[in-house]
Amino acid sequence: MGFGPIPAKNEQSSPMQRHGLSALLVPVFLLAMFGAPRASGQGFRMTALNVPGSTGESSPTGINTSGEVSGTFTPKGDPYLKGFIYSGGKYTILSGPAGTDGRVRALGINSATKTVVVGDYLAGDRYHGYTYMVESGKYTTFDYNDTDSSAIFGINDNGDFAGTFGHAGAAQEGFLVTKGGAPVPFYGNGTANTYVYAINNSDDVVGDYYDSKGLSHGFLRAASGKITTIDYPGAAQTYLYGINASGEIAGTCITSRGADYGFTYAKGTFTVRDFATVNGLNAAGAFVGTYFGVDGAATGYMAVPQTFALSRVAIPASYGQYWSIIYAVNNAGVMVGGWNDASGNTHGLMISDGRASTIDDPDGVQTVLLGVNSANQIVGSAYDTQGNPHGFLYEDGKFTSIPGPSDALYSNATGINEAGWIAGDYYASTDKTFHAFILEGKSYKLLTVAGSYGTYTGGINNAGTVVVSWVDADAQVRSSIYDGSAYVPIDVPGAAQNIAWSITTAGDIVYRILDWNGNEHAAMKKGNDYYVFDYPGGVNSGALGINDHGKIAGFYSLPAKPNVQLLFEGTE
């Protein structure tokens, strides 16, 4: 007998829609495939949990107040899962008690002074529960009476623990052990197949049970013994995987379409998180789970709350009534972008000292401004009557064409640094594909990510480092930096699509990203850390500009008007 992988396997089959990278005039918004409320007004520092020696597949199961994480992963060349502990940026692989063959899962972790991890290991055809004292490295096996298999899924700071046991061919049953006493068995409903996944310091436990149709329902068992079913409204199945000291619950639901949505639940309110699963959470609001990134692998993540100070950019109604966007901000705080008039025509937008003005290239029927340096040299694109962009440089009231290399049919000029180096991209007549370039003086340096189906630029910093986005063989949008010699991946943990837009002298980068469920977010890379955030109370956020002082500029929408774009600025 076996206890099934934790968390539930993703069954989502709808492919991600592709970003329209070259469509700079019109913002691209992709609708979620499930009509659920979106997480908003929050930020997280994101860490991808890629265990050394793994296939890239991992599933964190719990996080304690110190930020230590327990979980399981799939080793390369080994069909059996192994457990891991993540602490302080380092991984410890669990191999189980001496004499076993290392088929072990780490399923829970507590926040006690002496940390304990719990889980199960497989010996022959039987699962055994265990506790593992991290400080001493000691395993203690737990078997529920004479049953065929036992597993411990959760432990609290008092040493109380909970899990699942059962006989082969019979319904699984939950159990609870408190104060070192005898195990207390229970079902989530009637005699339904029951799995218990977590316990908090009040001895409340959560898990799921299966009905006669094989569908999963979440439940909460209070310390008093009272059991309450908790199902995400409208979901086909619900799993409850974690509960913290304040009673907030982490879980995952599956829609009728087979799409997974992680959520948290507190005081009767469900909050959807933008990841496939949420498996555990701590008292500080950090949570762990699984996301599906650009390669489609089920990768573990840790999300730690992060505050961003963001405010709405006020511009005259005539500029923001229909559509407006900010693409770049220089070190003096001057912002550039575009705005639409009542006829749907796009004009170049500059915001300086709170005043908005229009800058239009007379050679185009529409204009958008994409980059600006401290000398107020501006680059952008002017669109012809066929809708094709043509790059330009604007300085001292004059426009200079940036046509791209000799084989360019049309071009974009997307970024400019303090030395006047220009980053851009162009559509080539030779292979009918977009390629990137750096223009220094009159010399073009061509940039193309190997194996890509189109390479596009964002900004360029004073070191000549360029951010590029590119389309891979699976039509997924990825991002890299070109540092003068190599393309270094900079995909955001949790993102299914990545468009990096701007880069500072220090190498900080901002993005607009799309998660696996079709929700758009702002993101930032600062040093080695990645952050994902939304404008407070907003949806469909994207960060497009950042200067050397850490000022960020971007866009968002309101939940009631998801297709009306507003502008924000702020700092981390």
N, C-alpha and C positions, 0 to 999 in steps of 0.2 A: 504494500500500500504506500501511498505517497501523499504529501501535503500540498501539492500545487505550487507553482512559482509565485512569489510575491514581488511586485504587484501583479494585477491581472494583465494578461498579454494584450497589447494593442491590436485592434482589429480594423483600424481605419484603412480604407481602401481608396479614398478619393485623393488623387495626386494634387500636389500644391500647384496653384496657378502661378504663372510666371510674371515677375515684375516687368513692366514696360520701361526698361532702363532709358531708352532714348526718347521717351515721351516726356520731355521736360516741361512742356506747357501745361499738362493736365496731371494733377495728383492722382496716384493710383491707390485705390482703396479696395481691399479684398474683403468680402463679407465672410463672417464665420459660418461654418457648416452646421452650427447648432444654435438655436435661438436662445442663448443664455446671457445673463449679464456679464460684463467684462470687468476684470480687475482694473482699477483706475486710481490715479492720484497717489502712486506709491513708487518707490524705487528699491532695487535690490542689488547688492553686490553678488555677482554670479560666479560660481566656481564649478567647472566641469570635473566630475569625479571619474577620471580615467585611470584605472588601476594598472600599474606596470605588469606586463605579461598577459594582459587581457585581450580579448578580441575587439574591445571597444564597447562591449555591452556590460552595463552594470546597473544595479538597482539598490540605492541606499534605502534603508529601512527605518532608521531612527536617528535623531540628533539630540544631544543633551545640552545643558545650559552653557557648557564650556565650548560648544561648537564641535565636539567630537562626533563622528558619524559612524554608524554600523551599516553593513550592507553585504550584498553578494555580487559576484561577477563571474563571467564566463572566461576561463583561461584558454589560451591558445593551445590547440591540440589536445584538449581534455573535454569530454562531453559533460562532466560533472561541475556543478557550481562550487565555488569556494567563498569563504567569508573574508571580509576585510574590516579594518578599523582605520578611519582617516582622522588624524590629529595633528594640528600644527603644520599642515602641508605634507605630512609623511603618511605612508601606508604601511600597515601591519597585516600580513596575510595569516589567517587562522587555518590550521591544519587538523584541528580536532585533538582529542586525547591520544596519548601514546598507544600504539598498536592498531590504530584505525588507518584507513587508506586516504584520508584527507578530503572525503566528500562531506563538506561541512558548510552550513549557512550561518551567517551572523544576522539575527532577526530583530534585535532590540538592544538598547543601551540606556543606562540610567545616569542620573546626575549626582550620585552620592560622592562623598569625598574619595572613596575607593571605588573606582568605576568598575561596573560589572556589565559584561556583554552576554546575551543569551541567544540561543538558537537551537539547531538540531544537526546531527550528523547521521550519515547512513552507513550502517554496517550490515553487510549481506542484503537482506530485503527488509530490514527494519530500521525505522528512524528512532533515535534516542535524543531526548532533550538534554541541554547542558547549560551550566553557568560557567563563565570564564572570568576570573579575577585578573584584570589587566595588569595590576601592579606586580603580582606574583607569577602570572602566567599559568595559574592552576585551573584545570578543568574539573568540574564535578558533574557527573552524569545524573540525569533525572529520567526515570521511567515511571509512567503512571500505572501502578499496580502491575497486573499481568497482561496489559493490552499489547497489541502487536506493534504499535508505534506511538511515540510521544514527541511533541515539539513545544518548546518554550518560545513564545513570540514577544513577550514584553516583561519588563521588570521595573519596579519603581525604586525610589531612594530608600525605602524601608526594607527592601529585600523581598517584598511580596511580588509574586510573578503569576503569569497567566499564559495559557496556550491551548493546545488542541491534542486530543488523543483519540484512539479508535481501534477497532478490530477490522481486519481485512473483510471487505464486502459489506460492512455495516456503516451506518451514518457516523460521521465524525462528531465529536462532542467537545465542548469547551470545558476548561477547568480554571479554577482560581485557588492559589495557595497564599494565605495570609498568616502573619505572625508565626510562621514556622509550623502551622497546623497541618491537618490532613487536607488533601485536595478536595475542593467542592466542585462537582460536575454540574453542567447545565447546558441546555440547548437555547439557541436564540429564539426559536419558535417551535412549539410542539416537540417533535423528535426530528426536526430538519437537520440536515448536514450543516454543522456549525464550525466556524473558524474564529478564534479569538486572537487579535493582533496587537493590542496595546493595553497598558494599564497606567493610571496616574497615581499620584501620592495619596489620593482619597480612596483608592481601590475601585474607582470607576473603570470599566473595561469596555472596549469597542471591538467590533468584528463584523462578520456577515454570516447569513444563513441562506440556504438554497431552498426555493419552493419546489412544488411538484413538477414544474416545467423546467427546472434546472436554472432558474434565474436567481441572481444574488440580490439580497436586501441587507442594508446596513442596520446595525442595532447598537444601542448603548445599554449596558447593564450597570445600574447604579450600585454603590456599595451595599445598599439595603436589599439588593436582589431584584429590584424592579427592572424589567426589560422594556425598552421603547424602540420601536422600529423607526429608523431615520433613512428615508429614501430621498435622493435628489429629485425635485419636482419634474415630472415628465421624462425622467431617464428610464431606460430599459433595465439597467442594473446599477446597483450601488455597492461600493466597498468602503468600509471605514477602517483606516490603517493606523491612525495615531490619535492620541489625546494628551494634552498637556495639563499642567497643574491647575490652570484656571478653567478647565473643561472645554477648551476649544478643540475641535476635532478636525483631523485631516483625512481626506478620502478621495475617491475617484468614482466617476460615474461613466457609464457607457450608453450612448444614445442608440436610438433604433437604427441609425445608419452604421453603427459600429465604431463611432469615434469616441476616443477617451478624453475626458476632461477632469483634471485635478481640481479640487475645491477645498476650502476650509468652511467650518460650520461653527457658529457661536451664537448663543441666545436666540435661537430660532432663525438665524439669517445665514444663508449660503452665499459664499463669495467664490466665484470661479477664478482660478489661477491659470495663467497662460502656459500650462505645461500638461503633458499627457497624464501624469499622475502626481499626487502629493501623498507621500508615504509616512511622513512624520513631521512633527513640529515641536519647538521648545517654547519655554515661557517668554522668551524675548521676541517671538514672532518669526524666527528663522525656520525655514522648512526645507525638506529634501524630497526628492522624487526622481522621476524619469522624464526626459524630453526626447524628441526625435529631431535631430539636426539635419544639416545639409546632406549627410550620407544615409539618413534614414535609420541609423543605429539607435537602439534604446540606450541612451547615455544617462548616467546619473548626474545630478546637480545638487548644489547647496545654494540656497538663496537667503542672504542675510539683509535685513532692512537697512536702507540707506536713505537719508534725507537729501532732497534737492530743493534749493530755494528758487522757485520759478514764478514769474509774473507775466501777465498778459501785456503784449505790446499794443499800445493805443495808437491807432492811425486814423486819419479822417475817414468817415463813412464812404466817401467816394472811392477810396482805395481798397477798402476791405469788404464792401457790400456783397460782392459776388465771389471773388476768389483772390487770395493773396498768399505769398510765400516768401520766406527768407532763406537764402542759400548760403550766405557767408557773412562774417562779421570781422572787421579788422581790429587792430590793437587800440584804436581810438574809439571803438564802439560803433563805427559806421557800418550799417547793415545794407545788404543788397539782395534783390530777389525779383519778384514779378507780381503784377496784379491784373485782374480782368475788368474790363468795362462792361456796360450793359449789353453790348453787342457780342460779348464773348471774346473780344480781342485782348491779347496779352501785351502789357507794357512793362518796361524795365522799372523797377522800384528801388529807390535809395532812401534810407532813413538815417538822418544825421541830426544829432541834438534834439531828437524827438520830432523832427520835421520830415514829412514825406515829400518826395519829388519824383517826377517821371524822367527817365532817360531812355529815349528810343533811337535806334539806329535807322536813319532815313533810307537805307538800302533794304530794309526788311518790312514786311507787313505786320510782323509781331516781334517783340523783343523780350528776352529774359536775361537778367544779370546773375552771374554764377560765382564770381570771385572778386575780392577786393583786397589790396594790400594797404600798408600804412601811408603810402603816397597817394592814396585814392585812385590808383590805376585800377580800372575795372575790366573784367573780361566777361564775356557772355556769348549769347547766340541770337542772331536775327533770322527769322523764318521767312522763306520766300512764299510765293503764292501756291506752291505745291506742298507746303508744310515741311520743307526740308530746312534744317538749321545750317547757319554759316557763322563760324566763330569770329569774334572781333575783340580788339583792345580799345578801350575808351580812356583817354587822358586829355586833360586841358581842353575839354569840349570837342575833341576830334576822335573820329572812329578810324581804326586801322584794321583791315581784314586779316583774319587768321584762317587761311583756307585749308590748312593741313598739307601733308605731303603731296607730291605730284599726282598720285593715283587716287586722291580723295574726290569723291562725288559731293560730299558735304561734310561739315565739321561742327564740333562744339569746342569752345574754350571755357574750361571749367574752374581753373584755379590759377593764382598768380602769387609768387612770393616777393619778398622785399627786394630781391635783386632783379626782379622783372622776368624771371623764368615763368613760362606759361605751361600749364598742363591742359591737355585736351584729348579729344578722341575724334575719329573720322570714319566714314563709311567708304571702304575701298572699292574701286571699280574692278580690281583684279579678282577678288574672291567673294565680293558682296558680303563682307563681314566688317564689324566695327573693330578698330584697333586704337590703342592709346598712343599718346606721344608727349614728349617734353620739348618745348621750343625755347632754345637759348639763343638770343639774337636772331639770326636767320636760319639756324641749323635745327632740324628736327631729329630727335632720337625716338625711335619707334619702340613701343612696349606691347607685347602680346604674351599673355600667360599660356604656357604650353598646354595644348589639348583643349583650350577653351573655345567656345562657340560665340565669341564676342568679348572684347575687353574694353572697359569704360573707365574714365578717370573721374576723380573728385578733386580734392585740393592738393597743393604742393607746399612743403614747408621750406624754411631757409637753408636746410641741408640738401635740398633737392629730392627729398623722399616724397613719393607720390602714393596716394591711396587709389587703388583700382578695384573695380567690381567686375566679375566675369561670370559667364554662364558655363556650367559644366555639362558633361554628356547626358546627365539626367534632367537637364533644363532647370537646375537649381542655381540660384544666384549666390555667389560666394565673394568674399573680399580678401584682399592681400595688400601689403605695402611693397612697393618697389624701392629698395634702398640703394640703388645704383648698380647692384650686381645680381640680386636674387629677389624672387617673389616670396614673401613670408606670409603665411596664412594668418588672418586676424578675424576669423568667424566668431561671432558672439555665442557663448554657451546658451542653449535654449532657442536659438534662432534657426528657422528652416530656410529663410532667405536673408541675405545680408547686403546692404548697400552702404559702404563707407563713404562719407561725403567730405569731411574736412580733417586736417591734421595740423597740430601746433608745432612750434620749434622743438618742444620737449618730446614730441611724439604722441601726444594725447589725440584721440580720434573720436569723432561722433558719427552716428549711424541713424538710418531708418531701417528697422528690421521687421520681419514677419515671423510670428511663431507658427508652430505646426497646425494650429487650429484656425489660422487665417486672421489673427489680430495683429495690428501694426503697433509698434512701440519705438520710442527713442532709446538709444543705447550709447554707451561711451566706453572707450578703453583708456585707462589711466595707468601708466606703468604696465604691470603684469595683470592688473585687475580689470574685470569687465563689469559694467553696470547696465541694468535695464530699468527704464523708468517711464512714467506717464505724467502728463500734466494733471495736477490735482482736479479731480472731478471730470476729467476729459477722457476721450478715447481717441484711437487712431493717431497717436503721437509720433513725431519723428524729429530727431535732432540733426540739423544740416550744417550749422556753422559753429565754430569755436575759435577763440583767439588765444594769444599767449598768456592772457590774464585769467583764463578759465571761464570767460563769458561764453555761454551757450545760447544759440538761437535755433528756433524750430517752429513746428506747427502742431496743432491738435484740433479736435472737434469736440462738440458737446454731445452727450448721449442722445438727446432729443433731436439733434440735427447732425447726424454722423457724416454728412457730405458737405457741410459748411466748415471751411477751414479758418482757424484763428491762429494768431502768432504768439509765441512766447519767447522770453529771454530769461536768463538766470545763471546760477552757478550750482556746483555740487555742494 
